[in-house]
Amino acid sequence: MNAELQGHGEELITLAMGNEPPPARDLLGITHDVTGILHRTQLRLEGILGPDRAADVDPSALEIWNFVDLYRLEPAARAAIQRMP
């Protein structure tokens, strides 16, 4: 999951740091890609645990976005900042 998200990091940062609001198609495209990654991974996590074991796990531990490694997005953020005028 984190490797897939890392591939979108620079695009996310670039869109977020732009001087003008990005076109809707760009925002929709990147959010579609990112939420797709998160959704697939969430389903995998729940499938691995199964409903019986998942019932005994703290709900926040079952929220896949809590496992996003923000450190892996740092290079994309630095690259986007360096490209800024």
C-alpha positions as CSV (number, residue, x, y, z in Angstrom):
1,M,0.0,0.0,0.0
2,N,2.6,2.5,1.0
3,A,4.7,1.8,-2.1
4,E,1.6,2.5,-4.3
5,L,0.8,5.6,-2.4
6,Q,4.3,6.8,-2.7
7,G,3.9,6.8,-6.5
8,H,1.2,9.4,-6.1
9,G,3.0,11.5,-3.5
10,E,4.6,14.1,-5.7
11,E,1.3,14.6,-7.7
12,L,-0.6,15.1,-4.5
13,I,1.8,17.6,-3.1
14,T,2.0,19.5,-6.4
15,L,-1.8,19.8,-6.6
16,A,-2.0,20.9,-3.0
17,M,0.7,23.5,-3.3
18,G,-0.3,25.1,-6.6
19,N,-1.0,28.8,-6.8
20,E,-4.4,28.1,-8.4
21,P,-7.0,25.5,-7.6
22,P,-6.3,22.4,-9.7
23,P,-8.9,21.3,-12.3
24,A,-11.6,19.1,-11.0
25,R,-10.5,16.2,-13.3
26,D,-7.1,16.2,-11.7
27,L,-8.4,16.2,-8.1
28,L,-11.0,13.5,-9.0
29,G,-8.4,11.4,-10.7
30,I,-5.9,11.5,-7.9
31,T,-8.5,10.9,-5.2
32,H,-9.9,8.0,-7.2
33,D,-6.5,6.4,-7.4
34,V,-5.6,7.0,-3.7
35,T,-9.0,5.9,-2.4
36,G,-8.8,2.8,-4.6
37,I,-5.5,1.9,-3.1
38,L,-6.8,2.4,0.5
39,H,-10.1,0.6,-0.3
40,R,-8.3,-2.5,-1.7
41,T,-5.9,-2.6,1.3
42,Q,-8.8,-2.1,3.8
43,L,-10.6,-5.1,2.3
44,R,-7.4,-7.2,2.4
45,L,-6.9,-6.3,6.0
46,E,-10.4,-7.2,6.9
47,G,-10.2,-10.4,4.9
48,I,-7.0,-11.5,6.6
49,L,-8.4,-10.9,10.0
50,G,-11.9,-12.3,9.4
51,P,-15.0,-11.0,11.2
52,D,-14.4,-13.1,14.4
53,R,-10.9,-11.7,15.0
54,A,-11.7,-8.2,13.8
55,A,-14.4,-8.0,16.5
56,D,-11.6,-8.2,19.2
57,V,-9.4,-5.5,17.6
58,D,-9.5,-1.8,18.6
59,P,-11.5,-0.1,15.8
60,S,-8.7,2.4,15.1
61,A,-6.3,-0.5,14.4
62,L,-8.7,-1.6,11.6
63,E,-8.6,1.8,9.9
64,I,-6.1,1.4,7.1
65,W,-5.2,5.1,6.8
66,N,-3.6,4.7,10.2
67,F,-1.0,2.6,8.5
68,V,0.0,5.2,5.8
69,D,3.7,5.8,6.2
70,L,4.0,9.6,5.8
71,Y,7.8,9.4,5.9
72,R,7.7,7.7,2.5
73,L,5.9,10.8,1.1
74,E,8.6,13.1,2.4
75,P,10.8,12.9,-0.8
76,A,7.8,13.9,-2.9
77,A,7.1,16.9,-0.7
78,R,10.7,18.0,-0.8
79,A,10.8,17.7,-4.6
80,A,7.6,19.7,-5.0
81,I,8.9,22.4,-2.7
82,Q,12.1,22.7,-4.7
83,R,10.2,23.1,-7.9
84,M,8.2,26.0,-6.5
85,P,9.1,29.4,-7.8
